Amino acid sequence: MLKREARLAWGLLLPTLAIVSAVVALPLLAIFWISFKPIGLADLRPPAPVVREALRGSDDKLRLEFRVRNSSQTEPISGVTLSDRLPDGLRVVTADPRCVFDGADFTCDLGDLQGGARDRVELFVTIEGDADAAENAAEESAPIVTGQSNSILTNFEFTLDNFRRIFSGDEFWGVFGVTVFYTVFGTLGALIFGLFAALLLNKEFRGQGILRGLYLFPYVAPVIAVAFAWIILFDPFSGSANALLLQMGITGSAINFFGERPLALIMVTVFEIWRYFPLSFLFILARMQSIDTDIYEAADMDGASPFQKFWYLSLPQLLGILSVLFLLRFIWTFNKFDDIFLLTGGNAGTRTLTVNVYEQAFAISNIGAGAAVAVVVFCCLVVFSVFFFRFVSREEGL
């Protein structure tokens, strides 16, 4: 009976597991595949012959024209053929010598089209009957064009050039260092401030619910709104922060918070801490409220100080949730793109690996190099997760 119930449970879960696996695995496999290919943005569309048909000219120069071009600028297309049926009301006077007619049907052998090449097929015709109907029939007909090409996206030719390119210079290691700094300090800062906020609000007082809601504002507010609010607040020319510092005499000139090294990296890390500490606060506060209060009463009777109660009673109870939050926040922060891109665009020493993925793939149209950086990000997170579950989680009993 237990075995049958287990098989039934797995059978019910199988469609969900298959869908989730497909959603997660297929994009991941595609990124790995592309990372080993020298693919640019233009190579995402496979090489194919494109044709446009039009009826041009008039009287004795009236012609049915087919313009054929190679959609790829680099890859050739071999054995290109054009097939169509002559619209009713048109009669061919002079045909392109590459075309062979079988009644109203015809096929034109165009040979090979090099990358970016164009060709033209002209059939000089006359109109018999209704001219408007013949013109409409010519414009509505759909010629068939075929050819064979080698798509760099789907062939089995692989290279390590993308990985050599990203590891060859010092730029990658600088970006990697920025990513580690941003991730480690952003994660630890969010946990520490979340823990501090949970300790403050783990007491009953008037207005507690309103204050808890205000604490959640940075996390629930739209990222584009809060990012631009920070940019305006710390603007070197019209920002309130600079005006306040100048009036107080703390600084003699305006500070470009998001445009100077290493201040820009510190500012985006502070923004990361401010924006995501409410998530840690929420989980830690929920865990703190589930701790039995009897142990604190016993500690009070023994004369324990507030710090001792926190260090010896609260913290051991919170290590489990802190470990889980650290794992999740580390992965999310390591993959974070939108915050940095909105604040600095990756300039002033704030370019992380995820920003580098965007710049490689779209700014310079090197999809292969961008996918290679994405693979590096994935491998880094796998190594961190293995280390975490093998050592850290074992010590915490997770």
Order of alpha helices (4+ residues) and beta strands (2+ residues): alpha-beta-beta-beta-beta-beta-beta-beta-alpha-beta-alpha-alpha-alpha-alpha-alpha-alpha-alpha-alpha-alpha-alpha-alpha-alpha-alpha-alpha
